[in-house]
Amino acid sequence: MAEEKKENFEYTEDSIRSLDWREHIRLRPGMYIGKLGDGSSPDDGIYVLLKEVMDNCIDEHTMGYGKNVEVSIEDKTVTIRDYGRGIPLGKVVDVVSKINTGAKYDSKAFQKSVGLNGVGTKAVNALSSWFKVTAFRDGKEKTAEFEKGVLTKEHKEAKTTEPNGTLVSFIADNNVFKSFHFVHEYLDNQFWNYCYLNAGLIINYNGKKYVSKNGLLDLLQRKTNEDEIRYPIIHLKGEDIEVAVTHENQYGEEYYSFVNGQYTTQGGTHLAAFREAFVKTIRDFYKKDYDAADIRSSICAAVSVRVQEPVFESQTKTKLGSLNVYENGPTMKNFVTEFLSKELDNFLHRNPTTAEALKKRIEQSERERKELAGIKKLANERAKKANLHNRKLRDCRYHYNDEATGKDKDAILEKQKESTIFITEGDSASGSITKSRNVETQAVFSLRGKPLNSFGLTKKVVYENEEFNLLQHALNIEESYDDLRYNNIVIATDADVDGMHIRLLLMTFFLQFFPDVVKNGHVYILETPLFRVRNKQETIYCYDETEKQAAVKKLGSKPEITRFKGLGEISPDEFKRFIGNDMRKQPVMIMPETHIQQLLEYFMGKNTQERQEFIIDNLRVELDLVEEPVSAN
């Protein structure tokens, strides 16, 4: 028996496989587009597919060809039309289906583009159930159609009156992206970012026009509220660099960083250089050795650089690794420092009112930090005594802030992006999730009961309240948002009044003290089924009344209906379905026009008149209804 088992695992020539480009992308999509997801996260694969096609349009615009891009999404069909030069007709098939084929290896054609490795549109093609590309060039057009990367139809060249450019349409493969949907707010942000970073670019998406005149100034105006910033936004532009910065009244640091028009959500060398250079410039200007944390506390900034042949840490280009701006040119650190030392220093000298307001904000942060120092020390000692890892947190193996190295780096990065912490109420709910979770990427933090309403309180309460202190330790966000331990923070509470209240209290905690985790799309609400409808042949889980009625109609003959009153009632075996690949989660999003303090005051303040009037005006009394049996016909 042992002999037979040994033969099954023999390492021979037959063990070696060679995959073509299409098979490799479909087998290892995470290497090319990061995590797959269903569209509920801004970094899910379907947005990366759209971005890969859009990047080519933006690169054309950057090179001076075509200022209009038209985008439409109908059902799940994405169509993107640019008015650049158009793919050379003889290479239409190759450009979207032959790996390492493209124009961007010739740095003369694309000096500072986003995509340089010839993979982007090939990945879109391979991961789409249907993909069609048409190139319009000098009065002629050429079209090719594919299914899952396989060429199904190559049209002959034909005459056309269409202006030059490229038209791409695709439908993401539903077998790869399970039950996906596009969230309009994520697309909205994506298109605005393109326009902020490319002056003169016009994007039309499903009838809505996106255009920006003032670049990063417009971005920061959209991301902040005028009555919550401490001084008017400072906007500085130079060759291959643009910066916008202000300070707010919130806690933490908030950054939007870009390279060659690419939103680097995980920062990189350019953001590290900015954070360091900003501190140095401020110290030099005020001639005072302020603590770096005090200078950057409550900052909101955007920084964009143009780099020749950028090096990113993965195909999804979310973190810059380049040390130099140009070949044999200045280091990123020296480039950014020199720019800020001159331009920011000049601005503060010319605008003494802004300089004074910035100084007051820094000194306020300094006072707050010193007041917290003693409390933090006691709270951290208490957290150690509480034995955090055994008592409250069931941790996972991979974390968002870990350093990925080695030959499996891309696979590790994919798992890090999947890292999730479920915040649950009570032991019964946390018990079910703990038993059914994926121990590699899913952690569980258990609340003892309803957390404190933290609205209007200072950060002192985060350290004095044991539960909040343990939670911030679990998330690893005490010192900086950059150290966030989990990419997804999922609030998992019962779908009843108490569960909703706990959700509000937790969201108040994050918005009050760590708003950047919400603004950057890390916080979600877990959706779990309210009903289980089954007969002897089939079981259907339903998330609302409409789904329940449809299930009853489908199964017929009076199926058994179970109403889940809480998460603890769902068995671990069942729970696996709801936190796996088919997990439903709703993102907690703050729209740019939302005033966070006003929002919290309305919902979490002490009986505001407006809230009282709203409740009175909208109060309804429901009569007890006897549910009518649903016909199976």
N, C-alpha and C positions, 0 to 999 in steps of 0.2 A: 504493500500500500504506500509506504514511504517512497519507494522507487518510482511509483506511478506519479505521485504528487510532485516529485522533483522534476520529472520530465515536462510537466505542465508549465513550469516556470523557466525552462531553459532559454538562455539568451543566445539566439542564433541569428544568421543573416535574415531569416524570415521575420524576425522581430522588428527589423528596421523598416519604417514606412516613409515614403516621400509624398507629401501633400502638395497639390497645386495651390496657387494663391487663393482661389475661391474656397477650397475645402479648409484651408488653414484659418481664414477669417471666420468662417461659419463654426469651426470647431473651437476656436479661441477668440471669440468676439471681444472679450474684455481687454485683450492686448491692444486692440485698435480703437475701441470707442468707450472704454471704461465699463462701468456697470450697466446692465441692461435696463431693469426697472420697467414700470408701467406708465411713466409720465408724471407721477406724483412728486418727483424730485427734480430740481432744475438741472442736475447733472446726469439725468437718465439718458440712455442711449438714443432715443428718438430725437432728442434735441441736438445731440452730437451729430447725427446724420444730417439734419437740416443745416447745422453749422458748417459741416465739411463742404457742402455745396455752396453755401453763402460765402465762405472764405475765398473761394475762387472768384466770385463776383466782386468782392471787396478788393482783392489783389489787382483785378483789372482796373478798378476805379483808382486805386492808389497809383497805378502806373499812368493814369491820365486818360483812361478809356471808359466812357459810359458812367453817367452819374445817377441813372435810374435803375432800380432793381424792383421787379414785381414778384410778389409772393402770394400764393393762394393755398389755403388748406380747406378742402371740402371732404367731409367724412374723414378718411384717413389718407387721402391722396394729396401729396405735397407737390406743388409746381413752382419753379423758380426760373425767372427769365431775367437775364442781364443784357446790357447793350454795350459790352466790351468788344474786343476784336473777333471773338468767336474762335472755337477750336479749329485749327487747320483741317480741312475736310478729309484729307487722306489719313488722318490720325484719330478720327472720332472714336472708333472702336478701341484702339490701343489705349487711349488716354483714360478710359473708364474701365478697362478690363485687363491691362497688362501691368503687373506690379513693377514699381520703379521706373515708370514711364511718365514723363511730364516735362514742362518747360522750366521748372524751377531749379533744376540743377545748374542752369546757366544763369549765374547771378546778374548778368547784364540785363536779362529780360525781366527778372523779378528781384530787385535789389533787396527789398526789406519786406518780403511776403511772410505770411503765417505758415503756410504748408510748404515744406521743402523736400519731403521724402517720397512723393509720388504715391501715397497710400490712400488719401482721403476719399475721393469719389469711388475708388475701387471697393473700399469697405462699404460704402452706401449701396453700391451695385450688388455686392455679394449678400448683403443683409436685407435686401428688398425682394418681396415676392414678384414685383414688377418694376422695371426701371427703363426709362426712355430718355434718350439724349438727342437733341437736334442742334447742329451748328449752322449759323447763318454767316456767310462770309462772301463779301464782294458779289452779291447778286445770285449766289448759289446756296443750296442747303443740303445737308446730309443727316440722316436719322438712323439710329440703331436702337433696337429693343432687346431687353434681357429679362430673364426670370432667374432669380437667385444667383446672378452672376453669369449665367449661361446665355450666350447670344442666341436669340430666337429669330430675329429678322434684321437684316441689314438692307436698308433702302438705297436705291441708286441716287446719285447726285441729281438734283433738279434745280431749275431756275426758281428764283423767289424775288418778291419785292420787299421782303422783310429787311429791316436794318440789321447790321452786324450784331452778333451776340450769341448767347448760348441759352437753350431752353432745356431744363431737366425736370422730369416728373418721376415720382417714385411712390411706392406703397411699402412701408416697412413690413417685414415678414412677421406675421402674427404668431408663427411657431417659435420665433426667437424672442420677440417682444410680446409677452403674454398679456392679452386684454388691455392693450395700451390706449391712452387717450392724451390729447394735448391740452395743457393748462394754459389758457390765454395769457394770464399774468406773466408766466415765464417767457412766452414768446414776445410779449410786450417789452419786457426788460432786455431781451436779446436784441431786438431790433433798435431800441433806443440806444443801447451801447454802441452798436455799429455806427449810428449817426453821430453820436457825441465824438467819436474818434475819427470821423472822416468828414471834414467840412465840405458841404456842398452835396453830399450823398443824399439821395431821396429814395426811401423805401416805401412802397405801397403794399400793404398787407390786408387782404380782404376788404378793400375800400378805405382803410385808414392810412393816412399819410404820416410818415416819420421824417423829420428833417431838423437839424440843429445848426444854429449860427454861431454859438459861443462855446462849443466843445465841452470840456470838463466843467466849465462854469455852469452850463445848463444841467449837467449830470448832478452836480452837488446841490443845485437849487431844487431839483426834483427829489433828491434823497433826504433833504433836510427841510425843516419848517422855519420860516423867516423869524417867527416870534420865539423860537427855541435856541437860536444860535447866538453866541456871545459877541460876534463882530461880523461885518460883511465878509463874504467869501473872498479870499485872496486867490487871484487867478494869474498864473505866470506861464509864459510860453517861450520856448527857445528852439533851437534846431534839434530835432529828434527827441524833444522832451516837452511835456506839458504837465502842470501841477495845479490842483485846486485844493484849498485847505481852509477849514474853519474849526471852531470848537463849539460844542453843545453843552447842555447841562446834565447829560446822562453819564453813566459810568462806562468804562471800557474804551476801546479804540475801534474805529470803523474805517476800513480801507477798501478802495476799489482800484485794482492795479491792472494794467494792460501792457501788452507787448505786441507791436505791429498790428494793433487793432484786435488782438485776442484777449479776452477777459481771463486773466490768470487768477482763478478763484483761490488757489493755494499760495499765491504770491511768488516768491523766488528771490533771486539776487537783486533785482531792481527795487522791490519793496523793502528788503532788508537795508539796502543802501539809502533809500529815502528816509526810513525811520531813524537811522543813525545820523544822516546828514542834517535832518531837521533839528535834532537835539543839539548837535554841534553849533549850528547857525544861531539858534536861540540863545545858547550859553554865551556865545561870542558877542551877540548884539547887546544883551542886558549886562554883560560882564559879570555874570553870577553863575556859580556852579550848581544850577538846579538839578534835582534828581530827574533822570530820564523818564521815570514813571509819571512824575508830576507834569512834565512838559507835554507828554503824549496823552495823558488822561483826558477822556471825553473828546479827543480829536476825531474829526471826520475829514478824510482826505481822499483824493483821487490822483493817481500818477500814471502817466502813459509815456512809454519810450519806444523809439524805433531802433531796432538792432539789425545789423547785417548778419544774415545766416544764424538766426537764434537757435540755441540748443535748449530743448525742453526735456523735462524728466520723464515724459511718457507721450504716447501718440496723441492723447487727448489735450495736451498742451495747457495744463492747468497750473504748472509751476515752471518758472524759468530757471535754467541752470547756467546760462552764459555768464562768464566772468568778465568778458570784454564787450564793448559796444560795437566796435568795428574790428576787422582783422588788423592786428598790430596796432590797435587804437587804445584809448584809455580804458582802465578797468571801470566796471559799472559803479563801484564805490566812488572813485575819483571823479567820474563824469557827473554823477548826481550831486556830490558834495560841492564841486566847483560851481555848478549851476545855482544851487540854493544859496551858497555863500555870497554870491554876487546879487542875484535877483531878489531873493527874499529879504536880505539885508537892506538893499536899496528901497524895497517897498515899505518896510517898517520905518525907515528913516523919513520917507516921504509922507507916511500916514501915521502920525503920532497918536491919534485917537484909537486906531486899531491896535497899535503897539501897546498902549496902556490897557486896553480891554484884554488883550492876550496875556499880559503880565498878571492882571488880577485873577484870571482863570487859573493860571499856573500856581499862584500863591494860595488860591482857595483849595486846589488839589493837594498842595503841600500840607495845609492845616488839617484837612480831612485824613490824610495818610498818617500823620503823627497822632491824631486822636484815636485812630484804629489800631496803632501799633501794639499797645498793651493788650487790647481785647483779642487781636489776632493770635498772639502768642499763647494765651490761655485756651482759646478755641482750638488751635491746632494740637495742643497737648491733649485736650479732651477728645478730639477726633481719633488720636492714636489709641487712647484708652478704650474707646468704643469699639476698637478692632474692626474698622471700617469694612475690610474685605470679607470678613466672615459674617458680620451682623446685618449689614444693609445691602451690600453689593455682591451679586453673583456675577463675576467678571467673565469676559470672553478672551480669546487668545490673541486676536488681531485688533489693533487700535488705530484710529485715524492719524494720530500724531507720531506713530512709530516711524523709524527710518527704514525704508525698504532697500535691501541690498542683495547682491548675489545673482545667480543666473535666473532665479524665479522672481525677479524684481517686479515684473509686470503683473504676475499672478498675485503677488503680495499686495501690490497697490490696489488691485481690484477688490481684494478682501477688506482692505482698510477702508475703502469707500463704502463697503457694505456694513461696516461696524455700526451697531445699533444698541442703544440702551433703552429698555422699557421702564418707565416710571409707573409703578402700580400702586393701588390702594389695598392695603391689608395683606395678610399672609396667604389667604385662599387663592386670590388672583395671582400673586407672585409665584405661588407653588405650582399652579397649572402652567404658567409661562416657563418657569425654570425647568420643568420636566420635559417640555416640548420644544425648547429653543435650540438653535444651532450654536453649540458651545464655542465654535470658532469665531463667529461674528456677532453674536447676540448676548448682551448682558442684561441683568435685571436689578433694578433698585426698588426696594419696597418702602413705601410710606407707612407710618404708624397710624395715621388718621388724617383728618383735614389739616393741611398746613396753615400757617398764619397768613392773614391778609396783610401783605407787606406794603400796600399802597401808602405813600406819604412818609414812609420810614426811611431812615438813612441806611447806608451799607453796614452800619454797626449791627443791625439786627441779623444779618447773614451769619455773623460770627457768634452772636449771643443765642440764636435759635439753633439747637442741636441738629434738627432735621435739615435746615437750609445749609448749615455748615458741612454736614456729611454729603449732601447732594453736590455742592460746589467742588468738594474734594473728589467725588466720584467722577465728575465731568472734567476735572482738572483745569478749571477756568478761573481759579483764584487770582493768579498773576496776570494771565493774558489769554485772550480768545484764541491766539495762535496755538496754544497748547491743548485745545479741545480734543478730548480723548475718543469721542464717538462722532461719526458723521451724521448719524440720525438719532435725534432725541424724541422718542415716541411716548406720548402720554397715554397710558392704557387704564382707563377708568370705566366703571359700570355706566351703562346708557340709561341712567336715571337722574333724578334731581340732585342727589348727593354727588354722583359722579361728575355731573356738569359743573357743580360748584367747585369741586377739586380741580377740574380743568382750568377754571377761571383763576383760581388762587395760584396755580402753577404758572399760568401764562402771565399773571401779574408779577410774579417773582422774576421771571425772565425779562419781561419788558422794563421792569423797574431797575434791575441791577446788571443784567447781561443782554441788552437789546440786540447786540450784534449777532448772537446765535439765532435770533428770530429773523432779523433783517437779511441774513445770509442763507436763509432757507434750511435750517437744521432741525426745526421743531415741527412735529406732526401730532395728529390725533389718530389713534388706532381705531379703525372701524371693525367691530365684530358682529356676527349675525345676531339678530333679535329672535329669529325663529328657526326651528328645525322641522321640516316637513318630510315625512317618509312613509313608505309602505314597505312591503317585504322585498321589493326589487330595487328600490332607489331611495336615496336620501338627498334632499336639497336644502341648503342653508340659505336663509333669506335675510337681507339687511334692512328691509323696510316692509311696510304693509303691502305695497304694490307687488314686490317680488313674492311675498307670501301668497297673495291671491293667485298669481300666475302659477306658482308651484302646486297649489291645491287643484287648480284647473287641469294642470298637466297630469298629475297622479290620479285624480278622480277617486271614486269609491271611499270617500271619507278617510283620508290618510291621517296618521297620527301627527298632531301639531304640538310642539314643545316651545314654550316662550322662555327664553333665557333671561333671568332677572339680574344676573350678575356674571362677571367673568369667572368667578369661582365655580359656577355651575357647569362650565364647559370642561369636559374631561381633557387631560393632556393629549390623548391620541387625536381628539377632534381639534384641539388648539393648534396642532402642527400645521393644519391646512390654512389657518388664518394668519400665521406669522411667517409663512414660507414664501415661495415664489409668487403666490397669488394674494399676498397681503394687501389689504386695502388700507391706505392711510391718507388722511387729509392734511395738506400742508397748512401751517399757521403762517399767514402772510400779512405783512403790514404794507399797505399801499402808500406810495410816495406822498399823497395828499393827506394822509392820516397824521393827526397831532397826537402823539403817544400819551402825553400827560393829560390832555383833554379826554381822550378815550378812557384812560384809567380812572379819571375823576368821575366820569359819568357812570361807569359800571361798578367801580370798586370803592368810590368815595362814600362818605357818611350821609346816606339818604338825601342826595341832591334833589332839588325841587323838580328838575327836568325829568329825572328817573321816576319819581313818584307820580308825576302827571302822566308819563308814558304808560306806566302800569295801570293806572286808573282808566285811561282812555282805551286801553287794549285788553282789559280784563274780560274773559269769556267764561261762562259757566256751561260746561258740557253735560248734557243729560246722559244717563246710563243707557248705552245702546246695546240692544241684543243683536249679535252678529248674525246676519242672514247666511244660511248655508250657500256655498258657491257651487253652481252647477258645473259638472265635469264636461258639459257639451259646449 
